[in-house]
């Protein structure tokens, strides 16, 4: 029996939360994106995993898709900004400003973003670009 996209996504998130490496989870989320190409949440997760796995060019492409599918997702914007920083792209200020506005308007999103950044820095303590984005958003 094949897994539904939803069960694959939920299982992938559970495995991530249990501490599984980005490298082993990338194929799972790539399959989800292949099977559900209009799922911005899946593209957002895939971009994050690519960033954790030091693949910023792949992360940029995935984050760009996530933002196009859901421009109101602050995490997608943050992933895109981090990928832009890591690949030397211009124009990331717009994404930081939109993410900042979104997390100011919604305290749940603010908490989710803070938790996500803390998680990223715990998994990759020397992550300079994420630390910069954190500073821009919260200081």
TIRO-2110 file (N, C-alpha, C; in Angstrom, 1 decimal):
// TIRO-2110
0.8, -1.2, 0.0, N, 1, A
0.0, 0.0, 0.0, CA, 1, A
0.9, 1.2, 0.0, C, 1, A
0.5, 2.2, -0.8, N, 2, A
1.3, 3.4, -0.9, CA, 2, A
0.8, 4.4, 0.1, C, 2, A
1.7, 5.2, 0.7, N, 3, A
1.4, 6.2, 1.6, CA, 3, A
0.7, 7.4, 0.9, C, 3, A
-0.2, 8.0, 1.6, N, 4, A
-0.8, 9.3, 1.1, CA, 4, A
0.2, 10.4, 1.3, C, 4, A
0.1, 11.4, 0.5, N, 5, A
1.0, 12.6, 0.7, CA, 5, A
0.9, 13.1, 2.1, C, 5, A
-0.3, 13.2, 2.6, N, 6, A
-0.4, 13.7, 4.0, CA, 6, A
0.3, 12.8, 5.0, C, 6, A
0.2, 11.5, 4.9, N, 7, A
0.8, 10.6, 5.9, CA, 7, A
2.4, 10.7, 5.7, C, 7, A
2.8, 10.8, 4.4, N, 8, A
4.3, 11.0, 4.2, CA, 8, A
4.8, 12.2, 4.9, C, 8, A
4.0, 13.3, 4.7, N, 9, A
4.4, 14.6, 5.3, CA, 9, A
4.4, 14.5, 6.8, C, 9, A
3.4, 14.0, 7.4, N, 10, A
3.3, 13.8, 8.8, CA, 10, A
4.4, 13.0, 9.4, C, 10, A
4.7, 11.9, 8.7, N, 11, A
5.8, 11.0, 9.1, CA, 11, A
7.1, 11.7, 9.0, C, 11, A
7.3, 12.4, 7.9, N, 12, A
8.6, 13.2, 7.7, CA, 12, A
8.8, 14.2, 8.8, C, 12, A
7.7, 14.9, 9.1, N, 13, A
7.9, 15.9, 10.2, CA, 13, A
8.2, 15.2, 11.6, C, 13, A
7.5, 14.1, 11.8, N, 14, A
7.8, 13.4, 13.1, CA, 14, A
9.3, 12.9, 13.1, C, 14, A
9.8, 12.4, 12.0, N, 15, A
11.2, 12.0, 11.9, CA, 15, A
12.1, 13.1, 12.1, C, 15, A
11.8, 14.3, 11.5, N, 16, A
12.6, 15.5, 11.7, CA, 16, A
12.6, 15.9, 13.2, C, 16, A
11.4, 15.9, 13.8, N, 17, A
11.3, 16.3, 15.2, CA, 17, A
12.1, 15.4, 16.1, C, 17, A
12.2, 14.1, 15.7, N, 18, A
12.9, 13.1, 16.5, CA, 18, A
14.4, 13.2, 16.3, C, 18, A
14.8, 14.1, 15.4, N, 19, A
16.3, 14.4, 15.3, CA, 19, A
16.9, 13.8, 14.1, C, 19, A
16.1, 13.2, 13.2, N, 20, A
16.7, 12.6, 12.0, CA, 20, A
17.4, 13.7, 11.1, C, 20, A
18.4, 13.3, 10.4, N, 21, A
19.2, 14.2, 9.7, CA, 21, A
18.5, 14.7, 8.4, C, 21, A
18.9, 16.0, 8.1, N, 22, A
18.3, 16.5, 6.9, CA, 22, A
18.6, 15.7, 5.6, C, 22, A
19.8, 15.2, 5.6, N, 23, A
20.3, 14.4, 4.4, CA, 23, A
19.3, 13.2, 4.2, C, 23, A
18.9, 12.5, 5.2, N, 24, A
18.0, 11.3, 5.1, CA, 24, A
16.6, 11.7, 4.8, C, 24, A
16.2, 13.0, 5.2, N, 25, A
14.8, 13.4, 5.0, CA, 25, A
14.6, 14.1, 3.7, C, 25, A
15.6, 14.6, 3.0, N, 26, A
15.5, 15.3, 1.7, CA, 26, A
14.7, 14.4, 0.7, C, 26, A
15.1, 13.2, 0.5, N, 27, A
14.4, 12.3, -0.4, CA, 27, A
12.9, 12.2, -0.1, C, 27, A
12.5, 12.1, 1.2, N, 28, A
11.1, 12.0, 1.6, CA, 28, A
10.4, 13.3, 1.2, C, 28, A
10.9, 14.4, 1.5, N, 29, A
10.2, 15.7, 1.1, CA, 29, A
10.3, 16.0, -0.4, C, 29, A
11.3, 15.5, -1.0, N, 30, A
11.3, 15.6, -2.5, CA, 30, A
10.2, 14.8, -3.1, C, 30, A
10.0, 13.6, -2.6, N, 31, A
8.9, 12.8, -3.1, CA, 31, A
7.5, 13.5, -2.9, C, 31, A
7.4, 14.1, -1.7, N, 32, A
6.1, 14.8, -1.4, CA, 32, A
5.9, 15.9, -2.4, C, 32, A
7.0, 16.7, -2.6, N, 33, A
6.9, 17.8, -3.6, CA, 33, A
6.6, 17.3, -5.0, C, 33, A
7.2, 16.2, -5.4, N, 34, A
6.9, 15.6, -6.7, CA, 34, A
5.4, 15.1, -6.8, C, 34, A
4.9, 14.6, -5.7, N, 35, A
3.5, 14.1, -5.7, CA, 35, A
2.5, 15.2, -5.5, C, 35, A
2.9, 16.2, -4.8, N, 36, A
2.0, 17.4, -4.5, CA, 36, A
2.7, 18.7, -4.8, C, 36, A
2.9, 19.0, -6.0, N, 37, A
3.7, 20.2, -6.4, CA, 37, A
3.1, 21.5, -6.0, C, 37, A
1.9, 21.5, -5.6, N, 38, A
1.3, 22.8, -5.2, CA, 38, A
1.2, 23.0, -3.6, C, 38, A
1.9, 22.1, -2.9, N, 39, A
2.0, 22.2, -1.5, CA, 39, A
3.1, 23.1, -1.0, C, 39, A
2.8, 24.3, -0.6, N, 40, A
3.8, 25.2, -0.2, CA, 40, A
4.5, 24.7, 1.0, C, 40, A
3.8, 24.1, 1.9, N, 41, A
4.4, 23.6, 3.2, CA, 41, A
5.5, 22.6, 2.9, C, 41, A
5.2, 21.7, 1.9, N, 42, A
6.2, 20.7, 1.5, CA, 42, A
7.5, 21.4, 0.9, C, 42, A
7.3, 22.4, 0.1, N, 43, A
8.4, 23.1, -0.5, CA, 43, A
9.2, 23.9, 0.6, C, 43, A
8.4, 24.4, 1.5, N, 44, A
9.1, 25.1, 2.7, CA, 44, A
10.0, 24.2, 3.5, C, 44, A
9.4, 23.0, 3.8, N, 45, A
10.2, 22.0, 4.5, CA, 45, A
11.4, 21.5, 3.7, C, 45, A
11.2, 21.3, 2.4, N, 46, A
12.4, 20.9, 1.6, CA, 46, A
13.4, 21.9, 1.5, C, 46, A
13.1, 23.2, 1.4, N, 47, A
14.1, 24.3, 1.4, CA, 47, A
14.8, 24.3, 2.7, C, 47, A
14.2, 24.1, 3.8, N, 48, A
14.8, 24.1, 5.1, CA, 48, A
15.8, 23.0, 5.2, C, 48, A
15.4, 21.8, 4.8, N, 49, A
16.3, 20.7, 4.8, CA, 49, A
17.5, 20.9, 3.9, C, 49, A
17.3, 21.4, 2.8, N, 50, A
18.5, 21.8, 1.9, CA, 50, A
19.4, 22.8, 2.6, C, 50, A
18.8, 23.7, 3.3, N, 51, A
19.7, 24.7, 4.0, CA, 51, A
20.5, 24.0, 5.1, C, 51, A
19.8, 23.1, 5.8, N, 52, A
20.5, 22.4, 6.9, CA, 52, A
21.6, 21.5, 6.3, C, 52, A
21.4, 21.0, 5.1, N, 53, A
22.4, 20.1, 4.4, CA, 53, A
23.4, 20.9, 3.6, C, 53, A
23.5, 22.2, 3.8, N, 54, A
24.5, 23.0, 3.0, CA, 54, A
24.3, 22.9, 1.5, C, 54, A
23.1, 23.0, 1.1, N, 55, A
22.8, 23.0, -0.4, CA, 55, A
21.9, 24.2, -0.7, C, 55, A
22.5, 25.4, -0.6, N, 56, A
21.8, 26.6, -0.7, CA, 56, A
21.1, 26.9, -2.1, C, 56, A
21.8, 26.4, -3.1, N, 57, A
21.2, 26.6, -4.5, CA, 57, A
19.9, 25.8, -4.6, C, 57, A
19.9, 24.6, -4.1, N, 58, A
18.6, 23.8, -4.1, CA, 58, A
17.6, 24.4, -3.2, C, 58, A
18.1, 24.9, -2.1, N, 59, A
17.2, 25.5, -1.1, CA, 59, A
16.5, 26.8, -1.7, C, 59, A
17.3, 27.5, -2.5, N, 60, A
16.8, 28.7, -3.1, CA, 60, A
15.6, 28.4, -4.0, C, 60, A
15.8, 27.4, -4.9, N, 61, A
14.8, 27.0, -5.8, CA, 61, A
13.5, 26.5, -5.1, C, 61, A
13.7, 25.7, -4.1, N, 62, A
12.5, 25.2, -3.3, CA, 62, A
11.8, 26.3, -2.6, C, 62, A
12.6, 27.2, -2.0, N, 63, A
12.0, 28.3, -1.2, CA, 63, A
11.3, 29.3, -2.1, C, 63, A
11.8, 29.5, -3.3, N, 64, A
11.1, 30.3, -4.3, CA, 64, A
9.8, 29.8, -4.7, C, 64, A
9.7, 28.5, -4.9, N, 65, A
8.4, 27.8, -5.2, CA, 65, A
7.5, 28.0, -4.0, C, 65, A
8.0, 27.8, -2.8, N, 66, A
7.1, 27.9, -1.6, CA, 66, A
6.5, 29.3, -1.5, C, 66, A
7.3, 30.3, -1.7, N, 67, A
6.9, 31.7, -1.6, CA, 67, A
5.9, 32.0, -2.8, C, 67, A
6.1, 31.5, -4.0, N, 68, A
5.2, 31.7, -5.0, CA, 68, A
3.8, 31.1, -4.7, C, 68, A
3.9, 29.9, -4.1, N, 69, A
2.6, 29.2, -3.8, CA, 69, A
1.9, 29.9, -2.6, C, 69, A
2.6, 30.4, -1.7, N, 70, A
2.0, 31.0, -0.5, CA, 70, A
2.9, 32.2, 0.0, C, 70, A
2.6, 33.4, -0.6, N, 71, A
3.4, 34.6, -0.3, CA, 71, A
3.3, 35.0, 1.2, C, 71, A
2.2, 34.5, 1.9, N, 72, A
1.9, 34.9, 3.2, CA, 72, A
2.5, 34.0, 4.3, C, 72, A
3.5, 33.1, 3.9, N, 73, A
4.1, 32.2, 4.8, CA, 73, A
5.4, 32.8, 5.2, C, 73, A
5.5, 33.2, 6.5, N, 74, A
6.8, 33.8, 6.9, CA, 74, A
8.0, 32.9, 6.9, C, 74, A
7.8, 31.6, 7.2, N, 75, A
8.9, 30.6, 7.2, CA, 75, A
9.4, 30.5, 5.7, C, 75, A
8.5, 30.4, 4.8, N, 76, A
9.0, 30.3, 3.4, CA, 76, A
9.8, 31.5, 3.0, C, 76, A
9.4, 32.7, 3.4, N, 77, A
10.2, 34.0, 3.2, CA, 77, A
11.5, 33.9, 3.9, C, 77, A
11.5, 33.4, 5.1, N, 78, A
12.8, 33.3, 5.8, CA, 78, A
13.8, 32.4, 5.1, C, 78, A
13.2, 31.2, 4.7, N, 79, A
14.1, 30.2, 4.0, CA, 79, A
14.7, 30.8, 2.8, C, 79, A
13.8, 31.6, 2.0, N, 80, A
14.3, 32.2, 0.8, CA, 80, A
15.4, 33.2, 1.1, C, 80, A
15.2, 34.0, 2.2, N, 81, A
16.2, 35.0, 2.5, CA, 81, A
17.5, 34.4, 2.9, C, 81, A
17.4, 33.3, 3.7, N, 82, A
18.6, 32.6, 4.1, CA, 82, A
19.4, 32.0, 2.9, C, 82, A
18.6, 31.4, 2.0, N, 83, A
19.2, 30.9, 0.8, CA, 83, A
19.8, 32.0, -0.1, C, 83, A
19.1, 33.1, -0.1, N, 84, A
19.7, 34.3, -0.9, CA, 84, A
21.0, 34.8, -0.3, C, 84, A
21.0, 34.8, 1.0, N, 85, A
22.3, 35.2, 1.7, CA, 85, A
23.4, 34.2, 1.3, C, 85, A
23.1, 33.0, 1.4, N, 86, A
24.1, 31.9, 1.2, CA, 86, A
24.5, 31.8, -0.3, C, 86, A
23.7, 32.3, -1.2, N, 87, A
24.1, 32.2, -2.6, CA, 87, A
24.5, 33.5, -3.2, C, 87, A
24.5, 34.5, -2.3, N, 88, A
25.0, 35.9, -2.8, CA, 88, A
24.0, 36.6, -3.6, C, 88, A
22.7, 36.3, -3.5, N, 89, A
21.6, 37.0, -4.3, CA, 89, A
21.3, 38.3, -3.7, C, 89, A
20.8, 39.2, -4.6, N, 90, A
20.3, 40.5, -4.1, CA, 90, A
18.8, 40.4, -3.9, C, 90, A
18.2, 41.4, -3.2, N, 91, A
16.8, 41.5, -3.1, CA, 91, A
16.2, 40.8, -1.9, C, 91, A
17.0, 40.4, -0.9, N, 92, A
16.4, 39.7, 0.2, CA, 92, A
15.7, 40.6, 1.2, C, 92, A
16.0, 41.9, 1.2, N, 93, A
15.3, 42.8, 2.2, CA, 93, A
13.8, 42.7, 2.1, C, 93, A
13.3, 42.6, 0.9, N, 94, A
11.8, 42.5, 0.7, CA, 94, A
11.3, 41.3, 1.5, C, 94, A
12.0, 40.2, 1.4, N, 95, A
11.5, 39.0, 2.1, CA, 95, A
11.6, 39.1, 3.6, C, 95, A
12.6, 39.8, 4.1, N, 96, A
12.8, 40.0, 5.5, CA, 96, A
11.7, 40.9, 6.0, C, 96, A
11.4, 42.0, 5.2, N, 97, A
10.4, 42.9, 5.6, CA, 97, A
9.0, 42.3, 5.7, C, 97, A
8.7, 41.5, 4.6, N, 98, A
7.4, 40.8, 4.6, CA, 98, A
7.3, 39.8, 5.8, C, 98, A
8.3, 39.1, 6.0, N, 99, A
8.3, 38.1, 7.1, CA, 99, A
8.1, 38.8, 8.4, C, 99, A
8.8, 39.9, 8.6, N, 100, A
8.7, 40.7, 9.8, CA, 100, A
7.3, 41.2, 10.0, C, 100, A
6.7, 41.7, 9.0, N, 101, A
5.3, 42.2, 9.1, CA, 101, A
4.3, 41.1, 9.5, C, 101, A
4.5, 39.9, 8.8, N, 102, A
3.7, 38.8, 9.1, CA, 102, A
3.8, 38.3, 10.5, C, 102, A
5.0, 38.2, 11.1, N, 103, A
5.1, 37.7, 12.4, CA, 103, A
4.7, 38.8, 13.5, C, 103, A
4.7, 40.0, 13.0, N, 104, A
4.2, 41.1, 13.9, CA, 104, A
2.7, 41.0, 14.0, C, 104, A
2.0, 40.6, 12.9, N, 105, A
0.6, 40.6, 12.9, CA, 105, A
0.0, 39.3, 13.6, C, 105, A
0.8, 38.2, 13.6, N, 106, A
0.3, 37.0, 14.1, CA, 106, A
1.3, 36.4, 15.1, C, 106, A
0.9, 36.4, 16.4, N, 107, A
1.8, 35.9, 17.5, CA, 107, A
2.1, 34.4, 17.3, C, 107, A
1.2, 33.6, 16.8, N, 108, A
1.5, 32.2, 16.6, CA, 108, A
2.6, 32.0, 15.6, C, 108, A
2.5, 32.8, 14.5, N, 109, A
3.6, 32.7, 13.5, CA, 109, A
4.9, 33.1, 14.1, C, 109, A
4.9, 34.2, 14.9, N, 110, A
6.1, 34.7, 15.5, CA, 110, A
6.7, 33.6, 16.4, C, 110, A
5.9, 32.9, 17.2, N, 111, A
6.4, 31.8, 18.0, CA, 111, A
7.0, 30.7, 17.1, C, 111, A
6.2, 30.3, 16.1, N, 112, A
6.7, 29.2, 15.2, CA, 112, A
8.1, 29.6, 14.6, C, 112, A
8.2, 30.8, 14.1, N, 113, A
9.5, 31.3, 13.5, CA, 113, A
10.6, 31.3, 14.5, C, 113, A
10.3, 31.7, 15.7, N, 114, A
11.3, 31.7, 16.8, CA, 114, A
11.8, 30.3, 17.1, C, 114, A
10.8, 29.4, 17.2, N, 115, A
11.1, 28.0, 17.4, CA, 115, A
11.9, 27.4, 16.3, C, 115, A
11.5, 27.7, 15.1, N, 116, A
12.2, 27.2, 13.9, CA, 116, A
13.7, 27.7, 13.8, C, 116, A
13.9, 28.9, 14.1, N, 117, A
15.2, 29.5, 14.1, CA, 117, A
16.1, 28.9, 15.2, C, 117, A
15.5, 28.7, 16.4, N, 118, A
16.2, 28.1, 17.5, CA, 118, A
16.6, 26.6, 17.1, C, 118, A
15.6, 25.9, 16.5, N, 119, A
15.9, 24.5, 16.1, CA, 119, A
17.0, 24.5, 15.0, C, 119, A
17.0, 25.4, 14.1, N, 120, A
18.0, 25.5, 13.1, CA, 120, A
19.4, 25.7, 13.7, C, 120, A
19.5, 26.7, 14.6, N, 121, A
20.7, 27.0, 15.2, CA, 121, A
21.2, 25.9, 16.2, C, 121, A
20.3, 25.1, 16.7, N, 122, A
20.7, 24.0, 17.5, CA, 122, A
21.3, 22.8, 16.6, C, 122, A
20.7, 22.7, 15.4, N, 123, A
21.2, 21.6, 14.5, CA, 123, A
22.5, 22.0, 13.8, C, 123, A
22.6, 23.3, 13.6, N, 124, A
23.7, 23.9, 12.8, CA, 124, A
24.2, 25.1, 13.6, C, 124, A
24.9, 25.0, 14.7, N, 125, A
25.3, 26.1, 15.6, CA, 125, A
26.0, 27.2, 14.9, C, 125, A
26.8, 27.0, 13.9, N, 126, A
27.6, 28.0, 13.2, CA, 126, A
26.9, 28.6, 12.0, C, 126, A
25.6, 28.6, 12.0, N, 127, A
24.8, 29.0, 10.8, CA, 127, A
24.7, 30.5, 10.8, C, 127, A
25.7, 31.2, 10.1, N, 128, A
25.8, 32.6, 10.1, CA, 128, A
24.6, 33.3, 9.5, C, 128, A
24.2, 32.8, 8.3, N, 129, A
23.1, 33.5, 7.6, CA, 129, A
21.8, 33.4, 8.4, C, 129, A
21.5, 32.3, 9.1, N, 130, A
20.3, 32.2, 9.9, CA, 130, A
20.4, 33.2, 11.1, C, 130, A
21.6, 33.2, 11.7, N, 131, A
21.8, 34.2, 12.8, CA, 131, A
21.6, 35.6, 12.4, C, 131, A
22.0, 36.0, 11.2, N, 132, A
21.8, 37.3, 10.7, CA, 132, A
20.3, 37.6, 10.5, C, 132, A
19.6, 36.6, 10.0, N, 133, A
18.1, 36.8, 9.8, CA, 133, A
17.4, 36.9, 11.1, C, 133, A
17.9, 36.1, 12.1, N, 134, A
17.3, 36.2, 13.4, CA, 134, A
17.5, 37.6, 14.0, C, 134, A
18.7, 38.1, 13.8, N, 135, A
19.0, 39.5, 14.3, CA, 135, A
18.1, 40.5, 13.7, C, 135, A
17.9, 40.4, 12.3, N, 136, A
17.1, 41.3, 11.6, CA, 136, A
15.6, 41.3, 12.0, C, 136, A
15.2, 40.1, 12.3, N, 137, A
13.7, 39.9, 12.7, CA, 137, A
13.4, 40.3, 14.1, C, 137, A
14.4, 40.0, 15.0, N, 138, A
14.0, 40.0, 16.5, CA, 138, A
14.8, 41.0, 17.3, C, 138, A
15.8, 41.7, 16.7, N, 139, A
16.5, 42.7, 17.5, CA, 139, A
16.4, 44.1, 17.0, C, 139, A
END
